[in-house]
């Protein structure tokens, strides 16, 4: 870990505290390792699968809305995306499924960018980001087994916007 920190500091030209998950001003300044690239691709394909759950399907032309699979796939794509971003920034990915905890493990500048990108397409939603993130934090764990309980509140629209923001952050990595 210390060697990665020294290499990171040389690449971005500043001293980094990797205990705080790095300090690169721009993740594009870091090299993308093969492990990061594989994980980024995994996030991308789960996001694609989530989007396909909401496509119009011929021959009917009607939307075949697969709500539960869509939620689970969006949550997993976001989870893997957060882990990729942390791995890229620090050399280590946090564990677990809690989207709020994974988001909070990211460098502050990256959190701010993801928050801004998530709320940009939904004006007035900035004050509610933390509340909305808390609402969807356990979607992957809860909604995989929703048949065992009554449906609970969640926000697919927020998850879709958050997934787009994570996708944008992942694309900015070079």
N, C-alpha and C positions, 0 to 999 in steps of 0.2 A: 504494500500500500504506500509506503514512504517513497519507494522508487517511482511509482506512478505519479505521486504528488510532485516529485522533483521534475519528472518529465513534463507534467502538465504545466508547472510553473515556467519551465523553459519555453514551451510552445506559446504560452499566452503572455509571457514577459512580466509576470508578477508573482508574488508569493501567495500561496494558496493554503487555506486551512481545510484539508479534506474531511475533517470531522464535520464540517458544515456542508459537505458535498460539493466542494470545489468553488471556484470563483471566476471561471472563464466568463468574460463579458458576453461572449457569443459562442454558443455551442458549435457554430460553424468553424471556429478557430481550432477545434480539436480533431484529431484523426479518428475516423470511424473504424473501429476494430471489427474483425470478422464476427465476433460474438454479438456486438452491437448491431451489425448489419442483419444478421440472422433474426435477432429479436425484433428489429424494426420491421422486417418483412412479415413476421408472424403477426404483429399488431395490424399491419396493413391488410392482410388477408382476412382477419376476423372482422375488421371494419367493413370490408367489402361484403362479407357474408351477412353482416347486420343490415347493410343497405339493401341487399337482395331480398331480405325478408319483407321489404316494403315496396317491391316493384310491381308494376302491372304485368300480368301474366296472360299471354295468348292461350287459347283462342278467345277467351271471354273478354279480355281487355280490362277487367275489373282489378282493382287493388286487392290482392290477397294478403291482408295485413296479418302477419304472424307476430303478435305482440310479445309474447313471452320469449320466444327465441331471439327476437330483435333486441329486447332488453338485455338478455344474458350476453349476447354477442357484442353489443355496444360496450357493456361493462367490462368484458374481458379484453376487448381491443384497447380501451382506455387504460385498464390495469397494466397490460403489457407495455403500452406506450409510456406510461409514467415510469415503469421499471427501466425501459430502454434509456429514457432521458437521464435518469439517475445514474445508470451504469455508464453512460457516455460522459457525464459530468464528473463522476467520482471514481469510476472503476469498480463500483459495487452496487448491486441492485437490492433494494429493500425487499422483504418477503411479505406475503399476506395478500389479501383481497380487498382490504378497506381502502376505497378510492380516496377518502379524505386524508388518511394517514400517508398514503403514497404521494399524494399531491404535496402535503406539508413537508415531505422528505426532499423535495426538489429545491434547488437554489432559489432564493428570493426573487431574483430578476426573472427567472423562468416562470415562477408562479405568477408574477405580475403580468407577463406577456400572455400566458394561457388564460388568465382571468379576463384581460382586455379583449382577447380574440373571441372568447366565449360569449361575452356580453355585447360585443360590437354589433351583432346582427339582431339584437333584441334590446332596443333602447329602453333605458330605465331599469334594467335588470341588475346593474352593478351592485346596488346595496344588498341584493338577495343572493349573490353568488355563494357565500358561505352556507347559507341556509339550504340552498338547492344542492350544493355538494354534499352536505350532511344527509339530505334526504336520499340521495342515490349511492351513498358510500358503500352500502352492503347489498346492492342489487345482485351482484354475481352470486353471492351466497344464498340470499333469500329467494330470489325468483327462479333459481334452478329447481327448487322444491316447492314452488308455490302451490302445487296440487295438494300439499299436506296442510295447507292453512288457507285462510281467506286472503284474497288480494289486499295489498296494502298500498298506501300512497307512494307514488313515484312520479318522475317527470321525464318522459321519453324525449321531449323537445330539448330539455336542458342537456340530456345525455348526448343527443345528436350534435348540439352546438359545442359541447365539451370535446367530443370525439373529433370534430373538425379542427378545433384549436390544437389538440394534441397532434393530429395529423400534420398540421402546419409546422409545429415545432419539430416534429420528426423530419419533415422534408427540409428544414433549414440546416440540419446536420449534414456536413460534407465529408 
